[in-house]
Amino acid sequence: MSNFTEHARIIPAEFDEGWVLEIDGEIQSHVDPCRPDLIRFEYLRRIGNLLDLCWPPAQPLKALHLGAGALTLVRYVQATRPGSQQTVIELDADLIPLVTSTLPLPADTDLSVLTGDARSTLSELGDQSFDIIIVDIFTGAETATHLTDEPFYYDLLDRLNKHGLLVINIGDDEGLKFFAQQATALQTVASDIGLTGVWTLADAAVLNRRLSGNLVLAAGPGFPTDHESVMTLRSQLSATGPHPATVLAPSDTVSLTASIYG
């Protein structure tokens, strides 16, 4: 057993009928196998909103997840978009067996699992492209440099199909310096390949008061480009919460990162 999974366990949630994945005493994920469309963690719910609003309802997707957790979003995609093809890359070889032995996936889930470093293992995917790539491996400024630099973002954006989205969870400390760094790096790459820029979804207080928390960055050719459609999507994402919610279109993300840098 790996050093990671020696400190991981699945335990009943204290707040509902579901279960949580705990690693080193910290709760990492929540799952309710009876209600896979229920997402309790606020940043995962924001990612779920992107999934719900950026493609027609129930349309199967080809999804790549970098980081597994308790497979919360894998379960959500399968529940809301049956027939989806999904791939997970997870560093800890024992984590997914631990999760699925305790909380089995639905029998019709189409999931491939690759074990290894999120960046180096991409080569095992050949020339596959994806509708959505979800990166949920960042824990702040101490994250390995090769998972936070511009070449990594080039690699990921290059694997999107023409309607695809790259979605990244950023966990940051007070001041949001790491978030600003990552938003700027992703913005540079997006602009270089002709995309409109980077969206930001987060709790309003985290952004307004520069508090520690999780922020979601997103970019890709699947986002609208005309002003009216951008404003419509921003309003829809804001309305779906969780509240209080702030949704920043690309120009607003640029303004925010500039203000954080001062």
C-alpha positions as CSV (number, residue, x, y, z in Angstrom):
1,M,0.0,0.0,0.0
2,S,1.3,3.5,-0.8
3,N,2.1,6.2,1.7
4,F,-0.8,8.2,0.4
5,T,-3.5,5.5,1.0
6,E,-2.1,4.5,4.4
7,H,-3.5,7.8,5.6
8,A,-6.8,7.7,3.6
9,R,-10.2,6.4,4.8
10,I,-13.8,6.5,3.8
11,I,-16.1,7.5,6.7
12,P,-19.7,8.5,7.1
13,A,-20.5,12.2,6.6
14,E,-21.6,14.0,9.7
15,F,-24.1,16.2,7.8
16,D,-26.1,13.9,5.6
17,E,-26.5,10.3,4.4
18,G,-23.3,10.4,2.3
19,W,-19.7,9.5,2.8
20,V,-16.4,11.5,2.8
21,L,-12.9,10.7,1.8
22,E,-10.5,11.8,4.5
23,I,-6.7,12.0,3.9
24,D,-4.3,12.9,6.7
25,G,-7.3,14.0,8.8
26,E,-8.6,16.4,6.2
27,I,-11.8,15.8,4.3
28,Q,-11.1,15.8,0.6
29,S,-14.4,14.6,-1.1
30,H,-18.0,13.9,-0.4
31,V,-20.1,11.2,-2.1
32,D,-23.7,10.0,-1.7
33,P,-23.9,6.9,-3.9
34,C,-27.7,7.0,-3.7
35,R,-27.7,10.6,-5.1
36,P,-24.7,11.0,-7.4
37,D,-26.1,14.2,-8.8
38,L,-25.8,15.8,-5.4
39,I,-22.5,17.8,-5.0
40,R,-21.9,19.2,-1.5
41,F,-18.5,20.9,-1.9
42,E,-19.0,24.4,-3.2
43,Y,-16.1,24.5,-5.7
44,L,-17.2,21.1,-7.2
45,R,-20.7,22.4,-7.5
46,R,-19.4,25.3,-9.5
47,I,-17.7,22.8,-11.9
48,G,-20.9,20.9,-12.0
49,N,-22.7,24.1,-13.1
50,L,-20.2,24.5,-16.0
51,L,-21.0,20.9,-17.0
52,D,-24.7,21.6,-16.9
53,L,-24.7,24.9,-18.8
54,C,-22.0,24.5,-21.5
55,W,-23.5,21.5,-23.2
56,P,-27.0,20.4,-24.0
57,P,-28.7,18.4,-21.2
58,A,-27.9,14.7,-21.1
59,Q,-25.4,14.9,-24.0
60,P,-22.6,12.3,-23.3
61,L,-19.1,13.8,-22.8
62,K,-15.6,12.6,-23.1
63,A,-14.0,13.7,-19.9
64,L,-10.5,13.6,-18.4
65,H,-10.0,14.0,-14.7
66,L,-6.6,14.8,-13.3
67,G,-6.9,13.8,-9.7
68,A,-9.6,11.3,-8.5
69,G,-10.7,12.2,-5.0
70,A,-13.7,10.0,-4.2
71,L,-14.8,10.2,-7.9
72,T,-17.5,12.7,-7.1
73,L,-17.4,14.4,-10.6
74,V,-17.1,11.0,-12.3
75,R,-20.3,9.9,-10.6
76,Y,-21.9,13.2,-11.4
77,V,-21.1,13.1,-15.1
78,Q,-22.3,9.5,-15.3
79,A,-25.6,10.3,-13.5
80,T,-26.4,13.4,-15.6
81,R,-24.9,12.4,-18.9
82,P,-25.2,8.6,-19.3
83,G,-22.9,7.1,-21.9
84,S,-20.0,9.5,-21.2
85,Q,-16.5,8.1,-21.6
86,Q,-14.3,9.1,-18.7
87,T,-10.6,8.8,-17.9
88,V,-8.9,9.5,-14.5
89,I,-5.2,10.0,-13.9
90,E,-4.4,9.5,-10.3
91,L,-0.9,9.5,-8.7
92,D,-1.8,7.1,-5.8
93,A,-2.3,3.6,-7.2
94,D,-4.3,2.5,-4.2
95,L,-6.7,5.4,-3.8
96,I,-9.3,4.5,-6.5
97,P,-9.4,0.8,-5.4
98,L,-10.0,2.0,-1.9
99,V,-12.8,4.3,-3.0
100,T,-14.5,1.9,-5.4
101,S,-14.4,-1.0,-3.0
102,T,-16.2,1.0,-0.4
103,L,-18.4,3.1,-2.7
104,P,-18.8,1.2,-5.9
105,L,-19.5,3.1,-9.2
106,P,-22.7,2.3,-11.1
107,A,-22.2,-0.8,-13.2
108,D,-22.6,1.1,-16.5
109,T,-19.9,3.7,-15.7
110,D,-17.4,3.9,-18.6
111,L,-14.2,4.8,-16.7
112,S,-10.5,4.2,-17.6
113,V,-7.9,4.7,-14.8
114,L,-4.3,5.5,-15.3
115,T,-1.8,5.7,-12.5
116,G,1.0,8.2,-12.5
117,D,2.0,11.8,-12.5
118,A,-0.7,14.0,-14.0
119,R,1.6,15.5,-16.6
120,S,3.9,12.7,-17.6
121,T,1.0,10.2,-17.9
122,L,-0.7,12.4,-20.5
123,S,1.5,10.8,-23.1
124,E,-0.3,7.5,-22.5
125,L,-3.5,9.0,-23.9
126,G,-2.1,9.1,-27.5
127,D,-3.9,11.6,-29.6
128,Q,-7.2,11.5,-27.7
129,S,-9.1,14.8,-27.3
130,F,-11.7,15.6,-24.7
131,D,-14.8,17.7,-24.2
132,I,-13.7,18.6,-20.7
133,I,-10.5,18.3,-18.7
134,I,-10.9,18.8,-15.0
135,V,-7.7,19.5,-13.0
136,D,-8.2,19.0,-9.2
137,I,-4.7,18.4,-7.9
138,F,-3.6,21.9,-6.8
139,T,-3.1,22.6,-3.1
140,G,-1.5,26.0,-3.3
141,A,1.9,27.5,-4.0
142,E,3.7,24.3,-2.9
143,T,2.3,22.4,-5.8
144,A,4.9,20.9,-8.1
145,T,6.1,23.5,-10.6
146,H,5.6,21.2,-13.6
147,L,1.9,21.1,-12.8
148,T,1.5,24.9,-12.7
149,D,3.5,26.2,-15.6
150,E,2.5,27.5,-19.1
151,P,3.8,24.4,-21.0
152,F,1.4,22.2,-18.8
153,Y,-1.5,24.4,-19.8
154,Y,-0.5,24.3,-23.5
155,D,-0.5,20.5,-23.2
156,L,-4.0,20.4,-21.7
157,L,-5.6,23.0,-24.0
158,D,-4.2,21.2,-27.0
159,R,-6.2,18.1,-25.9
160,L,-9.6,19.9,-26.1
161,N,-11.9,19.3,-29.0
162,K,-13.4,22.3,-30.7
163,H,-16.1,22.7,-28.1
164,G,-14.0,21.7,-25.1
165,L,-13.3,23.3,-21.7
166,L,-10.3,23.1,-19.3
167,V,-11.4,23.6,-15.7
168,I,-8.9,23.9,-12.9
169,N,-9.5,24.0,-9.1
170,I,-7.1,26.4,-7.4
171,G,-6.8,26.2,-3.6
172,D,-5.1,29.3,-2.2
173,D,-4.2,31.1,0.9
174,E,-5.2,34.6,2.0
175,G,-4.1,37.2,-0.5
176,L,-4.7,34.9,-3.5
177,K,-1.2,35.3,-4.9
178,F,-1.0,31.7,-6.2
179,F,-4.4,32.1,-7.9
180,A,-3.3,35.3,-9.6
181,Q,-0.1,33.6,-10.8
182,Q,-2.1,30.6,-12.2
183,A,-4.8,32.8,-13.8
184,T,-2.1,34.9,-15.5
185,A,-0.3,31.8,-16.8
186,L,-3.5,30.3,-18.2
187,Q,-4.5,33.7,-19.7
188,T,-1.1,33.9,-21.5
189,V,-1.5,30.5,-23.0
190,A,-5.2,31.0,-23.9
191,S,-4.4,34.3,-25.6
192,D,-1.4,32.8,-27.5
193,I,-3.6,30.1,-29.1
194,G,-6.4,32.5,-29.9
195,L,-8.9,31.9,-27.1
196,T,-10.9,34.7,-25.4
197,G,-9.3,34.2,-22.0
198,V,-10.0,32.8,-18.5
199,W,-13.2,32.6,-16.5
200,T,-13.2,32.6,-12.7
201,L,-15.9,31.1,-10.4
202,A,-15.7,31.5,-6.7
203,D,-17.3,32.4,-3.4
204,A,-17.9,36.2,-3.5
205,A,-16.2,36.7,-0.1
206,V,-13.1,34.8,-1.2
207,L,-12.6,37.2,-4.1
208,N,-13.8,40.4,-2.6
209,R,-11.8,40.0,0.6
210,R,-8.9,38.0,-0.8
211,L,-9.7,35.1,1.6
212,S,-8.2,31.6,1.5
213,G,-10.4,29.2,-0.4
214,N,-11.0,27.4,-3.6
215,L,-11.4,29.2,-6.9
216,V,-12.2,27.6,-10.3
217,L,-10.5,28.8,-13.4
218,A,-11.8,27.8,-16.9
219,A,-10.8,28.4,-20.5
220,G,-11.3,26.7,-23.8
221,P,-12.9,27.0,-27.3
222,G,-16.3,25.9,-25.9
223,F,-16.9,29.3,-24.2
224,P,-18.9,31.9,-26.1
225,T,-17.1,34.8,-27.7
226,D,-19.8,37.4,-28.5
227,H,-20.7,39.9,-25.8
228,E,-24.3,38.9,-25.4
229,S,-23.6,35.2,-25.1
230,V,-20.8,35.9,-22.6
231,M,-23.1,38.0,-20.4
232,T,-25.9,35.4,-20.6
233,L,-23.6,32.6,-19.5
234,R,-22.2,34.7,-16.7
235,S,-25.7,35.4,-15.5
236,Q,-26.7,31.8,-15.6
237,L,-23.6,30.6,-13.7
238,S,-24.1,33.3,-11.1
239,A,-27.7,32.3,-10.6
240,T,-26.9,28.7,-10.0
241,G,-24.6,29.4,-7.1
242,P,-23.6,28.3,-4.6
243,H,-24.3,31.7,-3.1
244,P,-22.8,34.2,-2.6
245,A,-21.3,33.6,-6.0
246,T,-19.0,35.7,-8.2
247,V,-18.5,34.7,-11.9
248,L,-15.8,36.7,-13.8
249,A,-15.7,36.7,-17.6
250,P,-12.2,36.9,-19.1
251,S,-11.8,40.7,-19.0
252,D,-12.8,40.7,-15.3
253,T,-10.4,38.0,-14.5
254,V,-7.6,40.1,-16.0
255,S,-8.6,43.1,-13.9
256,L,-8.7,41.0,-10.8
257,T,-5.3,39.5,-11.2
258,A,-3.9,43.0,-11.9
259,S,-5.4,44.2,-8.7
260,I,-4.0,41.3,-6.7
261,Y,-0.5,41.9,-8.1
262,G,-1.0,45.6,-7.2
